[in-house]
């Protein structure tokens, strides 16, 4: 049986929704930047790069908010919430909406990373950040 109470997990749902919206913005801007690279439009690439920075910083802030919130909870609840936020499913049916949001965010994050990887390799070639891992 979980230790999270309804008020604890419901508090992170709005943050997860905001993360999805913000991540969608990053994904769209990454796609636009990829198109600009294919057109060899350097001015647009720079513009999209600058535009993408702000929502990425917002995502970092949202992740920090989630971490701070988790740190305020009792240890067992904190760990359970961290597990859910990292993508582990819950056996509690009432947590399904949160688990679904987390899964959607993770899927969109993976798609964004794949687009960014393609973009980075097109721009940097053999010096790509992703090839140095």
ChimeraX attribute file (.defattr): number of C-alpha atoms within 10 A of each C-alpha:
attribute: neighborCount
match mode: 1-to-1
recipient: residues
	/A:1	6
	/A:2	12
	/A:3	14
	/A:4	19
	/A:5	10
	/A:6	10
	/A:7	8
	/A:8	16
	/A:9	18
	/A:10	14
	/A:11	12
	/A:12	18
	/A:13	16
	/A:14	12
	/A:15	16
	/A:16	20
	/A:17	16
	/A:18	15
	/A:19	23
	/A:20	20
	/A:21	15
	/A:22	19
	/A:23	21
	/A:24	17
	/A:25	17
	/A:26	25
	/A:27	22
	/A:28	16
	/A:29	22
	/A:30	23
	/A:31	17
	/A:32	16
	/A:33	24
	/A:34	21
	/A:35	15
	/A:36	18
	/A:37	18
	/A:38	14
	/A:39	11
	/A:40	11
	/A:41	12
	/A:42	13
	/A:43	11
	/A:44	16
	/A:45	21
	/A:46	14
	/A:47	13
	/A:48	20
	/A:49	16
	/A:50	12
	/A:51	15
	/A:52	18
	/A:53	13
	/A:54	13
	/A:55	19
	/A:56	15
	/A:57	12
	/A:58	15
	/A:59	20
	/A:60	13
	/A:61	13
	/A:62	17
	/A:63	15
	/A:64	12
	/A:65	14
	/A:66	18
	/A:67	15
	/A:68	11
	/A:69	15
	/A:70	20
	/A:71	14
	/A:72	10
	/A:73	14
	/A:74	11
	/A:75	12
	/A:76	12
	/A:77	19
	/A:78	19
	/A:79	16
	/A:80	18
	/A:81	26
	/A:82	16
	/A:83	13
	/A:84	18
	/A:85	21
	/A:86	13
	/A:87	17
	/A:88	14
	/A:89	16
	/A:90	17
	/A:91	10
	/A:92	10
	/A:93	8
	/A:94	11
	/A:95	18
	/A:96	13
	/A:97	13
	/A:98	22
	/A:99	20
	/A:100	13
	/A:101	19
	/A:102	23
	/A:103	18
	/A:104	16
	/A:105	21
	/A:106	17
	/A:107	12
	/A:108	17
	/A:109	18
	/A:110	13
	/A:111	13
	/A:112	21
	/A:113	14
	/A:114	13
	/A:115	18
	/A:116	19
	/A:117	16
	/A:118	16
	/A:119	20
	/A:120	18
	/A:121	16
	/A:122	14
	/A:123	14
	/A:124	12
	/A:125	13
	/A:126	12
	/A:127	11
	/A:128	16
	/A:129	12
	/A:130	14
	/A:131	12
	/A:132	7
	/A:133	5
